[in-house]
Amino acid sequence: MTMFPVPSRNDVSAQNQAIFDQLKGKLGMVPNLYATLAHSEHALASYLAFQNAKSSLNAKAREVVNLVVSQVNDCSYCLAAHTVIGGMVGFTPEQILEVRSGRASFDARLDALARLVGDIALRRGHADPALVDAFLVAGWTRENLVDAIVVIGDKTVTHYLHGTTRVPVDFPAAPPLPQAMAAA
């Protein structure tokens, strides 16, 4: 396979250099997957606008979606990154593992979200109507459903990018799921 280099600041356009500077100021680094988007003149800005758009989902709910979909799609990069972010938004390491398995027994609403999102990702958008109903009964809204699907789309973009380019993961590796959770 052709090696896909991670571009440095000097390798990208002036527009992308400005975005690199913003990312470095905000995150202390430019994650390799973001840098890889900068091979395109427009992809990095477009992706960041998409990822950072307003949503009816709070940070914890978004991380549930990110973790579940990253696990379903087996994206080592996103699992590593979102394991770190999941901890930053208040999930314990045990909760992160459970969410990755498609469940959240510690919170009924998040559990309905995790189950539905896992089903949507596994079934390529053809959700089980019973899980949609359970999601709505748990107190989520139709707006939340649409916003969850948008986050699934966001993660799918990065999963495809990492799966194709295989750029190095620059976050601590996510721990493997325990066998009991992986089989669930």
ABEGO torsion letter per residue (X at the ends): XBBBBBBBAAABBAAAAAAAAAAAAAAGBBBAAAAAAAABAAAAAAAAAAAABBBABBAAAAAAAAAAAAAAAGBAAAAAAAAAAAAAAGBBAAAAAAAAAGBBAABAAAAAAAAAAAAAAAAGGBBBAAAAAAAAAAGBBAAAAAAAAAAAAAAAAAAAAAAAAGBBBABBBBBBBBAAAAAX
